[in-house]
Amino acid sequence: MQKPHVLQITSYPAWDQIALDATYTMHGLWQNPALSDIGPQIQAIATSGGAGVASEIIQACPNLKLIAIYGVGYDGIDLALCRARNIQITNTPDVLTGDCADLAIGMMLSLARQIPSADQHARSGAWQTASFPLQRRVWGARAGILGMGRIGQDVATRLAGFGMDIAYSARSEKALPYRFIPDATALASHADFLFVTAAATPDTRHIVNAATLKALGADGFLINISRAANVDESALLDALESRQIAGAALDVFDAEPHINPRFVPLQNVLLQPHHASATQQTRRAMGQLMRDNLAAHFAGQPLLTPVL
Ligand code: 8YV
């Protein structure tokens, strides 16, 4: 039997690639396949949350029926186009929730307690002549969570262990033991630590902007593990440079993997390479779920985790 043709947008760990190659004829986009030739053969696309799929690629594949995402975010895909073309989409929710929440907590602690600089202080010998400066206490502080989906809720559960006063914004109030503050700027005024965990949609674009940052204030920290589009990056850079906010910890950037050079000299920012879900265990589970969705599709079975 002929193996189905699958267009692959990004690279995967070897264990996934071996399994995909065994089952499908994979066409890596980075190998510059002539889409005008192979486009009509492509029945599915495998991509990642960050990479998505450009609409021109979808248009070049007239027989495309499924886009399987290795990741939870589907903001990089034109949903209206897929709906109109009857193309289904799957993602990998749940399996990555705990890792994303773990990194958010790690980023909060690293930023507030300046753990990377403290390491440098001990490592460099600077400790022999000077104590490390006093830092900001985390436990008991006020947290704001912008976006109370699975990841936001897992962040909240962890923050409760730090005795934090937790509030959140979401499209609607949820049956949760935290204060609901619908407006993002009002949430920022409440927060010492503002976590951005919302899925990126046209409605959330730059939901953290100059006004939100002003409300967060000189003692407030921003932690973004969602998508760069949720934050107005140039307003954030202005706020960090002028110390209008205390600091930011970021896992996502407008031009990632390129980082705006204005971030580099800032001491009040912690920079992370979009790796919230990047543990061995979670990436294995994400790869398995993506492949299970592909397999279900080609077997004519219900998809495990459909978005569309
Ligand atoms: C991954 C993500 O970085 O889940 C998402 O939407 O952005 C991340 O978990 C990505 O999908 C894997 O490369």
Boltz pocket constraint, residues with backbone or C-beta under 6 A from the ligand:
constraints:
  - pocket:
      binder: B
      contacts: [[A, 48], [A, 49], [A, 50], [A, 70], [A, 71], [A, 72], [A, 73], [A, 74], [A, 96], [A, 226], [A, 274], [A, 275], [A, 276], [A, 277]]
      max_distance: 6.0
